[in-house]
Amino acid sequence: MIRALLCLFAMAIPLQAQEPVSPTGETIVAGLSQNLVSITTNFTGSEILIYGAIKREQPIPNDSDLEVIATIQGPSGPLTVRRKERRFGVWMNVDAVTISRAPSFYAIASSAPLAQALSETDNLRYQVTIPRAIRAIGTAAEAADAPVFLESLIRLRTESHDYVLDESSVKLLESTLFRADVALPANLTEGEYRVRLFITRNGVVIDKHEESITVNKDGLERWIYNLAHEHSLLYGLLALFLAVTAGWGASAAFGLLRR
């Protein structure tokens, strides 16, 4: 019995060592301007204010700089990235790579360039940067140049503002107070959005904090969504009726203009 307890204790030590520990007892105290985003018919995007402070038990160290990193991650899921080529005068899909998990939205804001604020070791541990947030294991077996597909995915979603890297945008005052403004696009996916905050010294994470934001459809958007998914036949009939009505109305209006 004693031997079993000692084994369990020994196994628990590495797990505890993985948690960030600050020698100065620095911890994050933070909040969000809103925890609920409603998508309505006139929704054009939103902005999240992340604010907080660094709580300390000892004076601020003078031998290293403190940095703040904030990330917002939307719902993740699998997707297929395809490559098109022109063959016989027609554009067609020739290769495809399946990404096992990619966030629908991912934004990073930091008080300094990430290369300065975060070590590669902690980036790998906490999966902070955009490439690390995407799970693309096993893609090498699907295509010889699989990294190109991942780069294309990141490029396309960066151009559509679904992936955002805003370095040196976090305002940090006296290494204590901080704030970050993150814009959310209009094409948000419904679900839970994970907000993570990190404070680092010399690139090493010394504390982290998590919040969540709920994004859901509201009003007419919610009614249409529920109708399409729960009463598909009624939704199809309604869509057909609206199309016929719109066509008849346009024809009648055109006939009146010709008179």
ZADO-1210 file (C-alpha; in nm, 4 decimals, padded with zeros to 6 digits):
<atoms>
<atom x="00.0000" y="00.0000" z="00.0000" code="MET" pos="1"/>
<atom x="00.2771" y="00.2458" z="00.0962" code="ILE" pos="2"/>
<atom x="00.4708" y="00.1578" z="-00.2172" code="ARG" pos="3"/>
<atom x="00.1629" y="00.2295" z="-00.4321" code="ALA" pos="4"/>
<atom x="00.1137" y="00.5691" z="-00.2678" code="LEU" pos="5"/>
<atom x="00.4781" y="00.6571" z="-00.3275" code="LEU" pos="6"/>
<atom x="00.4417" y="00.5666" z="-00.6942" code="CYS" pos="7"/>
<atom x="00.1341" y="00.7876" z="-00.7288" code="LEU" pos="8"/>
<atom x="00.3163" y="01.0745" z="-00.5584" code="PHE" pos="9"/>
<atom x="00.6141" y="01.0355" z="-00.7915" code="ALA" pos="10"/>
<atom x="00.3841" y="01.0373" z="-01.0950" code="MET" pos="11"/>
<atom x="00.2129" y="01.3555" z="-00.9742" code="ALA" pos="12"/>
<atom x="00.5355" y="01.5562" z="-00.9440" code="ILE" pos="13"/>
<atom x="00.5933" y="01.6078" z="-01.3217" code="PRO" pos="14"/>
<atom x="00.2315" y="01.7101" z="-01.3673" code="LEU" pos="15"/>
<atom x="00.2647" y="01.9818" z="-01.1073" code="GLN" pos="16"/>
<atom x="00.5904" y="02.1015" z="-01.2605" code="ALA" pos="17"/>
<atom x="00.4120" y="02.1740" z="-01.5895" code="GLN" pos="18"/>
<atom x="00.2075" y="02.4557" z="-01.4346" code="GLU" pos="19"/>
<atom x="00.3636" y="02.8038" z="-01.4641" code="PRO" pos="20"/>
<atom x="00.5084" y="02.9262" z="-01.1378" code="VAL" pos="21"/>
<atom x="00.6261" y="03.2847" z="-01.0863" code="SER" pos="22"/>
<atom x="00.9113" y="03.3405" z="-00.8387" code="PRO" pos="23"/>
<atom x="00.7573" y="03.6795" z="-00.7576" code="THR" pos="24"/>
<atom x="00.4070" y="03.5387" z="-00.7112" code="GLY" pos="25"/>
<atom x="00.2742" y="03.7299" z="-01.0136" code="GLU" pos="26"/>
<atom x="-00.0779" y="03.6327" z="-01.1173" code="THR" pos="27"/>
<atom x="-00.3332" y="03.7651" z="-01.3661" code="ILE" pos="28"/>
<atom x="-00.6535" y="03.9378" z="-01.2612" code="VAL" pos="29"/>
<atom x="-00.8590" y="04.0039" z="-01.5754" code="ALA" pos="30"/>
<atom x="-01.2035" y="04.0498" z="-01.7250" code="GLY" pos="31"/>
<atom x="-01.3880" y="04.1009" z="-02.0547" code="LEU" pos="32"/>
<atom x="-01.6094" y="04.3831" z="-02.1752" code="SER" pos="33"/>
<atom x="-01.8717" y="04.1218" z="-02.2693" code="GLN" pos="34"/>
<atom x="-01.9153" y="03.7475" z="-02.2402" code="ASN" pos="35"/>
<atom x="-02.2053" y="03.7197" z="-02.4860" code="LEU" pos="36"/>
<atom x="-02.2134" y="03.8197" z="-02.8541" code="VAL" pos="37"/>
<atom x="-02.5499" y="03.8003" z="-03.0320" code="SER" pos="38"/>
<atom x="-02.5589" y="03.7584" z="-03.4110" code="ILE" pos="39"/>
<atom x="-02.8581" y="03.9423" z="-03.5569" code="THR" pos="40"/>
<atom x="-02.9609" y="04.0274" z="-03.9146" code="THR" pos="41"/>
<atom x="-02.7670" y="04.3559" z="-03.9019" code="ASN" pos="42"/>
<atom x="-02.4614" y="04.2143" z="-03.7240" code="PHE" pos="43"/>
<atom x="-02.1433" y="04.3633" z="-03.8737" code="THR" pos="44"/>
<atom x="-01.8920" y="04.2411" z="-03.6184" code="GLY" pos="45"/>
<atom x="-01.8026" y="04.3268" z="-03.2628" code="SER" pos="46"/>
<atom x="-01.5084" y="04.4230" z="-03.0471" code="GLU" pos="47"/>
<atom x="-01.3931" y="04.2592" z="-02.7258" code="ILE" pos="48"/>
<atom x="-01.2035" y="04.4588" z="-02.4651" code="LEU" pos="49"/>
<atom x="-00.9725" y="04.2468" z="-02.2507" code="ILE" pos="50"/>
<atom x="-00.8481" y="04.4289" z="-01.9431" code="TYR" pos="51"/>
<atom x="-00.6684" y="04.3370" z="-01.6261" code="GLY" pos="52"/>
<atom x="-00.3755" y="04.3757" z="-01.3909" code="ALA" pos="53"/>
<atom x="-00.0794" y="04.1806" z="-01.2586" code="ILE" pos="54"/>
<atom x="-00.1132" y="04.0959" z="-00.8889" code="LYS" pos="55"/>
<atom x="00.2174" y="04.0619" z="-00.7027" code="ARG" pos="56"/>
<atom x="00.3425" y="03.9482" z="-00.3669" code="GLU" pos="57"/>
<atom x="00.6883" y="04.1042" z="-00.4170" code="GLN" pos="58"/>
<atom x="00.8332" y="04.4121" z="-00.5930" code="PRO" pos="59"/>
<atom x="00.8644" y="04.4090" z="-00.9720" code="ILE" pos="60"/>
<atom x="01.1918" y="04.2398" z="-01.0798" code="PRO" pos="61"/>
<atom x="01.4353" y="04.4673" z="-01.2611" code="ASN" pos="62"/>
<atom x="01.6331" y="04.2002" z="-01.4430" code="ASP" pos="63"/>
<atom x="01.3666" y="04.0977" z="-01.6969" code="SER" pos="64"/>
<atom x="01.0765" y="04.2424" z="-01.8943" code="ASP" pos="65"/>
<atom x="00.7196" y="04.1280" z="-01.8449" code="LEU" pos="66"/>
<atom x="00.5012" y="04.0742" z="-02.1522" code="GLU" pos="67"/>
<atom x="00.1308" y="03.9984" z="-02.1991" code="VAL" pos="68"/>
<atom x="-00.0207" y="03.7739" z="-02.4669" code="ILE" pos="69"/>
<atom x="-00.3950" y="03.7371" z="-02.5322" code="ALA" pos="70"/>
<atom x="-00.5625" y="03.4854" z="-02.7640" code="THR" pos="71"/>
<atom x="-00.9239" y="03.4325" z="-02.8690" code="ILE" pos="72"/>
<atom x="-01.0056" y="03.0967" z="-03.0263" code="GLN" pos="73"/>
<atom x="-01.3336" y="03.0052" z="-03.1927" code="GLY" pos="74"/>
<atom x="-01.4886" y="02.6581" z="-03.2281" code="PRO" pos="75"/>
<atom x="-01.2551" y="02.4085" z="-03.3966" code="SER" pos="76"/>
<atom x="-01.3303" y="02.1309" z="-03.6403" code="GLY" pos="77"/>
<atom x="-01.1896" y="01.9235" z="-03.9268" code="PRO" pos="78"/>
<atom x="-01.1640" y="02.0595" z="-04.2783" code="LEU" pos="79"/>
<atom x="-01.0219" y="01.9670" z="-04.6166" code="THR" pos="80"/>
<atom x="-00.7830" y="02.1956" z="-04.8033" code="VAL" pos="81"/>
<atom x="-00.7848" y="02.1380" z="-05.1786" code="ARG" pos="82"/>
<atom x="-00.5476" y="02.2447" z="-05.4516" code="ARG" pos="83"/>
<atom x="-00.6774" y="02.3299" z="-05.7973" code="LYS" pos="84"/>
<atom x="-00.4847" y="02.3122" z="-06.1219" code="GLU" pos="85"/>
<atom x="-00.5795" y="02.3945" z="-06.4776" code="ARG" pos="86"/>
<atom x="-00.5920" y="02.0765" z="-06.6821" code="ARG" pos="87"/>
<atom x="-00.7308" y="02.0367" z="-07.0326" code="PHE" pos="88"/>
<atom x="-00.8566" y="02.3951" z="-07.0106" code="GLY" pos="89"/>
<atom x="-01.0614" y="02.3295" z="-06.6933" code="VAL" pos="90"/>
<atom x="-00.9817" y="02.4089" z="-06.3311" code="TRP" pos="91"/>
<atom x="-01.0142" y="02.0952" z="-06.1194" code="MET" pos="92"/>
<atom x="-00.9180" y="01.9642" z="-05.7753" code="ASN" pos="93"/>
<atom x="-00.6022" y="01.7569" z="-05.8003" code="VAL" pos="94"/>
<atom x="-00.4819" y="01.7204" z="-05.4414" code="ASP" pos="95"/>
<atom x="-00.6390" y="01.7476" z="-05.0975" code="ALA" pos="96"/>
<atom x="-00.5164" y="01.7416" z="-04.7386" code="VAL" pos="97"/>
<atom x="-00.7386" y="01.6855" z="-04.4354" code="THR" pos="98"/>
<atom x="-00.6699" y="01.9072" z="-04.1344" code="ILE" pos="99"/>
<atom x="-00.7915" y="01.7234" z="-03.8258" code="SER" pos="100"/>
<atom x="-00.8655" y="02.0398" z="-03.6262" code="ARG" pos="101"/>
<atom x="-00.8533" y="02.4092" z="-03.7137" code="ALA" pos="102"/>
<atom x="-01.0169" y="02.6972" z="-03.5242" code="PRO" pos="103"/>
<atom x="-01.2842" y="02.8866" z="-03.7147" code="SER" pos="104"/>
<atom x="-01.1424" y="03.2085" z="-03.5679" code="PHE" pos="105"/>
<atom x="-00.8121" y="03.2787" z="-03.3964" code="TYR" pos="106"/>
<atom x="-00.6708" y="03.6119" z="-03.2859" code="ALA" pos="107"/>
<atom x="-00.3471" y="03.6911" z="-03.1047" code="ILE" pos="108"/>
<atom x="-00.2610" y="04.0225" z="-02.9403" code="ALA" pos="109"/>
<atom x="00.0653" y="04.0799" z="-02.7555" code="SER" pos="110"/>
<atom x="00.2586" y="04.3577" z="-02.5861" code="SER" pos="111"/>
<atom x="00.5730" y="04.2740" z="-02.7872" code="ALA" pos="112"/>
<atom x="00.6650" y="04.0672" z="-03.0946" code="PRO" pos="113"/>
<atom x="00.5936" y="03.7006" z="-03.0223" code="LEU" pos="114"/>
<atom x="00.9513" y="03.6023" z="-03.0990" code="ALA" pos="115"/>
<atom x="01.0501" y="03.8203" z="-02.8031" code="GLN" pos="116"/>
<atom x="00.7538" y="03.7551" z="-02.5745" code="ALA" pos="117"/>
<atom x="00.7306" y="03.3754" z="-02.5993" code="LEU" pos="118"/>
<atom x="00.9880" y="03.0983" z="-02.6200" code="SER" pos="119"/>
<atom x="00.9414" y="02.8179" z="-02.8701" code="GLU" pos="120"/>
<atom x="00.9256" y="02.5694" z="-02.5827" code="THR" pos="121"/>
<atom x="00.6275" y="02.7409" z="-02.4206" code="ASP" pos="122"/>
<atom x="00.4719" y="02.8043" z="-02.7603" code="ASN" pos="123"/>
<atom x="00.4756" y="02.4293" z="-02.8163" code="LEU" pos="124"/>
<atom x="00.3421" y="02.3628" z="-02.4658" code="ARG" pos="125"/>
<atom x="00.0511" y="02.6092" z="-02.4766" code="TYR" pos="126"/>
<atom x="-00.0066" y="02.6164" z="-02.8567" code="GLN" pos="127"/>
<atom x="-00.0198" y="02.9937" z="-02.8778" code="VAL" pos="128"/>
<atom x="00.0789" y="03.0859" z="-03.2336" code="THR" pos="129"/>
<atom x="-00.1557" y="03.0254" z="-03.5254" code="ILE" pos="130"/>
<atom x="00.0338" y="02.7254" z="-03.6745" code="PRO" pos="131"/>
<atom x="00.0481" y="02.5637" z="-03.3298" code="ARG" pos="132"/>
<atom x="-00.3278" y="02.6136" z="-03.2779" code="ALA" pos="133"/>
<atom x="-00.3976" y="02.4068" z="-03.5909" code="ILE" pos="134"/>
<atom x="-00.3762" y="02.0292" z="-03.5544" code="ARG" pos="135"/>
<atom x="-00.2414" y="01.8889" z="-03.8803" code="ALA" pos="136"/>
<atom x="-00.0964" y="01.5533" z="-03.7777" code="ILE" pos="137"/>
<atom x="-00.0696" y="01.2921" z="-04.0517" code="GLY" pos="138"/>
<atom x="-00.0966" y="01.5307" z="-04.3471" code="THR" pos="139"/>
<atom x="00.2453" y="01.4259" z="-04.4792" code="ALA" pos="140"/>
<atom x="00.0954" y="01.0932" z="-04.5843" code="ALA" pos="141"/>
<atom x="-00.1655" y="01.2679" z="-04.8018" code="GLU" pos="142"/>
<atom x="00.0646" y="01.4976" z="-04.9996" code="ALA" pos="143"/>
<atom x="00.4380" y="01.5348" z="-05.0416" code="ALA" pos="144"/>
<atom x="00.4172" y="01.9124" z="-04.9917" code="ASP" pos="145"/>
<atom x="00.1634" y="01.9053" z="-04.7070" code="ALA" pos="146"/>
<atom x="00.3076" y="02.2172" z="-04.5322" code="PRO" pos="147"/>
<atom x="00.2051" y="02.4208" z="-04.8395" code="VAL" pos="148"/>
<atom x="-00.1601" y="02.3351" z="-04.7743" code="PHE" pos="149"/>
<atom x="-00.1309" y="02.4522" z="-04.4134" code="LEU" pos="150"/>
<atom x="00.0341" y="02.7759" z="-04.5245" code="GLU" pos="151"/>
<atom x="-00.2453" y="02.8308" z="-04.7778" code="SER" pos="152"/>
<atom x="-00.5115" y="02.7765" z="-04.5115" code="LEU" pos="153"/>
<atom x="-00.3467" y="03.0318" z="-04.2821" code="ILE" pos="154"/>
<atom x="-00.3030" y="03.2800" z="-04.5682" code="ARG" pos="155"/>
<atom x="-00.6656" y="03.2547" z="-04.6823" code="LEU" pos="156"/>
<atom x="-00.8082" y="03.2870" z="-04.3321" code="ARG" pos="157"/>
<atom x="-00.5736" y="03.5760" z="-04.2577" code="THR" pos="158"/>
<atom x="-00.6981" y="03.7570" z="-04.5694" code="GLU" pos="159"/>
<atom x="-01.0601" y="03.7038" z="-04.4547" code="SER" pos="160"/>
<atom x="-00.9689" y="03.8296" z="-04.1030" code="HIS" pos="161"/>
<atom x="-01.0533" y="03.4940" z="-03.9459" code="ASP" pos="162"/>
<atom x="-00.6923" y="03.4609" z="-03.8301" code="TYR" pos="163"/>
<atom x="-00.5386" y="03.7749" z="-03.6811" code="VAL" pos="164"/>
<atom x="-00.1902" y="03.8395" z="-03.5455" code="LEU" pos="165"/>
<atom x="-00.1632" y="04.1830" z="-03.3839" code="ASP" pos="166"/>
<atom x="00.1782" y="04.2070" z="-03.2219" code="GLU" pos="167"/>
<atom x="00.2653" y="04.4946" z="-02.9875" code="SER" pos="168"/>
<atom x="-00.1029" y="04.5943" z="-02.9660" code="SER" pos="169"/>
<atom x="-00.1549" y="04.5143" z="-02.5961" code="VAL" pos="170"/>
<atom x="-00.1155" y="04.8300" z="-02.3891" code="LYS" pos="171"/>
<atom x="00.0908" y="04.7538" z="-02.0793" code="LEU" pos="172"/>
<atom x="00.1346" y="05.0268" z="-01.8159" code="LEU" pos="173"/>
<atom x="00.4089" y="05.0081" z="-01.5542" code="GLU" pos="174"/>
<atom x="00.4258" y="04.6295" z="-01.6051" code="SER" pos="175"/>
<atom x="00.1005" y="04.6099" z="-01.4070" code="THR" pos="176"/>
<atom x="-00.2120" y="04.7288" z="-01.5927" code="LEU" pos="177"/>
<atom x="-00.2961" y="04.6035" z="-01.9411" code="PHE" pos="178"/>
<atom x="-00.5696" y="04.6142" z="-02.2022" code="ARG" pos="179"/>
<atom x="-00.6242" y="04.4647" z="-02.5465" code="ALA" pos="180"/>
<atom x="-00.8915" y="04.5378" z="-02.8062" code="ASP" pos="181"/>
<atom x="-00.9734" y="04.2463" z="-03.0369" code="VAL" pos="182"/>
<atom x="-01.2091" y="04.2868" z="-03.3337" code="ALA" pos="183"/>
<atom x="-01.4490" y="04.0025" z="-03.4141" code="LEU" pos="184"/>
<atom x="-01.5564" y="03.9724" z="-03.7806" code="PRO" pos="185"/>
<atom x="-01.9141" y="03.9568" z="-03.9068" code="ALA" pos="186"/>
<atom x="-01.8878" y="03.5915" z="-04.0187" code="ASN" pos="187"/>
<atom x="-01.8496" y="03.4454" z="-03.6709" code="LEU" pos="188"/>
<atom x="-01.9285" y="03.0793" z="-03.6131" code="THR" pos="189"/>
<atom x="-02.1783" y="03.0125" z="-03.3369" code="GLU" pos="190"/>
<atom x="-02.0372" y="02.8510" z="-03.0235" code="GLY" pos="191"/>
<atom x="-01.7997" y="02.9009" z="-02.7305" code="GLU" pos="192"/>
<atom x="-01.4907" y="03.1160" z="-02.7811" code="TYR" pos="193"/>
<atom x="-01.1914" y="03.0514" z="-02.5568" code="ARG" pos="194"/>
<atom x="-00.9995" y="03.3539" z="-02.4295" code="VAL" pos="195"/>
<atom x="-00.6505" y="03.2913" z="-02.2885" code="ARG" pos="196"/>
<atom x="-00.4126" y="03.5346" z="-02.1215" code="LEU" pos="197"/>
<atom x="-00.0447" y="03.4730" z="-02.0574" code="PHE" pos="198"/>
<atom x="00.2201" y="03.6759" z="-01.8765" code="ILE" pos="199"/>
<atom x="00.5822" y="03.5948" z="-01.9569" code="THR" pos="200"/>
<atom x="00.9313" y="03.6909" z="-01.8459" code="ARG" pos="201"/>
<atom x="01.2245" y="03.6199" z="-02.0770" code="ASN" pos="202"/>
<atom x="00.9817" y="03.4292" z="-02.2969" code="GLY" pos="203"/>
<atom x="00.8737" y="03.1917" z="-02.0192" code="VAL" pos="204"/>
<atom x="00.5064" y="03.1744" z="-01.9159" code="VAL" pos="205"/>
<atom x="00.4745" y="03.2538" z="-01.5450" code="ILE" pos="206"/>
<atom x="00.0933" y="03.2641" z="-01.5228" code="ASP" pos="207"/>
<atom x="-00.2114" y="03.2085" z="-01.7408" code="LYS" pos="208"/>
<atom x="-00.5813" y="03.2885" z="-01.7140" code="HIS" pos="209"/>
<atom x="-00.8857" y="03.1755" z="-01.9137" code="GLU" pos="210"/>
<atom x="-01.2275" y="03.3241" z="-01.9876" code="GLU" pos="211"/>
<atom x="-01.5002" y="03.2328" z="-02.2382" code="SER" pos="212"/>
<atom x="-01.7313" y="03.4168" z="-02.4755" code="ILE" pos="213"/>
<atom x="-02.0598" y="03.2744" z="-02.6034" code="THR" pos="214"/>
<atom x="-02.1553" y="03.3614" z="-02.9611" code="VAL" pos="215"/>
<atom x="-02.5089" y="03.2744" z="-03.0697" code="ASN" pos="216"/>
<atom x="-02.7727" y="03.3796" z="-03.3186" code="LYS" pos="217"/>
<atom x="-03.0562" y="03.6001" z="-03.1983" code="ASP" pos="218"/>
<atom x="-03.3857" y="03.7362" z="-03.3286" code="GLY" pos="219"/>
<atom x="-03.4691" y="03.6614" z="-03.6931" code="LEU" pos="220"/>
<atom x="-03.1323" y="03.4910" z="-03.7475" code="GLU" pos="221"/>
<atom x="-03.2107" y="03.2402" z="-03.4704" code="ARG" pos="222"/>
<atom x="-03.5627" y="03.1788" z="-03.6047" code="TRP" pos="223"/>
<atom x="-03.4367" y="03.1112" z="-03.9584" code="ILE" pos="224"/>
<atom x="-03.1577" y="02.8872" z="-03.8279" code="TYR" pos="225"/>
<atom x="-03.3958" y="02.6812" z="-03.6146" code="ASN" pos="226"/>
<atom x="-03.6468" y="02.6578" z="-03.8986" code="LEU" pos="227"/>
<atom x="-03.3828" y="02.5333" z="-04.1457" code="ALA" pos="228"/>
<atom x="-03.2428" y="02.2704" z="-03.9077" code="HIS" pos="229"/>
<atom x="-03.5562" y="02.1562" z="-03.7241" code="GLU" pos="230"/>
<atom x="-03.8270" y="02.1968" z="-03.9926" code="HIS" pos="231"/>
<atom x="-03.6416" y="02.1586" z="-04.3204" code="SER" pos="232"/>
<atom x="-03.9571" y="02.0855" z="-04.5257" code="LEU" pos="233"/>
<atom x="-04.1332" y="02.3975" z="-04.4007" code="LEU" pos="234"/>
<atom x="-03.8151" y="02.5986" z="-04.4578" code="TYR" pos="235"/>
<atom x="-03.7934" y="02.4747" z="-04.8175" code="GLY" pos="236"/>
<atom x="-04.1603" y="02.5561" z="-04.8861" code="LEU" pos="237"/>
<atom x="-04.1191" y="02.9018" z="-04.7352" code="LEU" pos="238"/>
<atom x="-03.8071" y="02.9662" z="-04.9441" code="ALA" pos="239"/>
<atom x="-03.9926" y="02.8531" z="-05.2577" code="LEU" pos="240"/>
<atom x="-04.2883" y="03.0772" z="-05.1735" code="PHE" pos="241"/>
<atom x="-04.0637" y="03.3788" z="-05.1197" code="LEU" pos="242"/>
<atom x="-03.8801" y="03.3118" z="-05.4470" code="ALA" pos="243"/>
<atom x="-04.2079" y="03.2861" z="-05.6422" code="VAL" pos="244"/>
<atom x="-04.3447" y="03.5974" z="-05.4719" code="THR" pos="245"/>
<atom x="-04.0272" y="03.7937" z="-05.5435" code="ALA" pos="246"/>
<atom x="-04.0312" y="03.6829" z="-05.9081" code="GLY" pos="247"/>
<atom x="-04.3975" y="03.7741" z="-05.9493" code="TRP" pos="248"/>
<atom x="-04.3420" y="04.1110" z="-05.7823" code="GLY" pos="249"/>
<atom x="-04.0442" y="04.1912" z="-06.0062" code="ALA" pos="250"/>
<atom x="-04.2422" y="04.0900" z="-06.3167" code="SER" pos="251"/>
<atom x="-04.5399" y="04.3055" z="-06.2119" code="ALA" pos="252"/>
<atom x="-04.3173" y="04.6034" z="-06.1407" code="ALA" pos="253"/>
<atom x="-04.1416" y="04.5650" z="-06.4777" code="PHE" pos="254"/>
<atom x="-04.4816" y="04.5464" z="-06.6522" code="GLY" pos="255"/>
<atom x="-04.5952" y="04.8700" z="-06.4889" code="LEU" pos="256"/>
<atom x="-04.2747" y="05.0459" z="-06.5958" code="LEU" pos="257"/>
<atom x="-04.3289" y="04.9446" z="-06.9584" code="ARG" pos="258"/>
<atom x="-04.6741" y="05.1026" z="-06.9690" code="ARG" pos="259"/>
</atoms>
